[in-house]
Amino acid sequence: MRRKVLLKKAAAIVCGERDEQYGGPEDTFGQIAMLWSDWLEVPIGAEDVAVLMILMKTARVKTSRYKSSDSWVDIAGYAACGSEIALGESDEQEETAEKGGDRQELAEVIAEREELKEKLKALTEEYSNLSAEYAHLKAKIPKEEEQDEEEADVVAGIADNPKQKKKRRGRPKDTDGAVVDKAEERYRSRKIDDLGKLKALIEAGWSVEKIAEEFTVTEETVVSTMESLM
């Protein structure tokens, strides 16, 4: 007989009709202990009764001529009854303890959910702050007309003159101060490779213009790289 079947059979015996007919093991075994104590003139407890009944069934297993599961089932049943008497826990008490454990587990789940909600709230606020900072930086980018005007100046070969045009910060110039077309093309095609440094400068509050000067790239390049990081 498989152990699961044996234990199920033992449970049906000690927790079923026999338990309803003869009462709980603490009552029945207590009466047996009292009678045995009087007969043997030796103090015997209800727990001792369970152990002695297990020993009796063990002797039956040893001397039996036929293989049967009955004694093994009885041993399992007496062991269950003895455990309940020794530990002082009934089925009702165990169910109450399990319910208490369920309530504790539910409280932990609720607390964990509240903690996650607080973290989500903090992340949402951080995202909102970053979005506002990004909008602030993006607002500093020159308008399209101003960019087109600067590009036209480069094509025409007009020299930078602070009094006439905006100063082209970070752009390469020759010894005479004129913008070099090829250098301008290379300048506009430059990319920001050190993304770690870029993130650090953004967190430090650097403006788009200042970051462009630091990497010697256009402000458009700074903005497009920032957008790829979002």
WOVEN-V22192 format. One record per helix or strand of 3 or more residues. SS is the DSSP state (H for helix, E for strand). FROM is the first residue (numbers start at 1). LEN is the number of residues. Records with the same first field share a line. If there is no record, write none. Layout:
BEGIN
SS = FROM-LEN + FROM-LEN
END
This chain:
BEGIN
H = 3-13 + 17-6 + 25-16 + 46-18 + 70-18 + 91-49 + 144-13 + 181-9 + 195-9 + 208-8 + 219-11
END
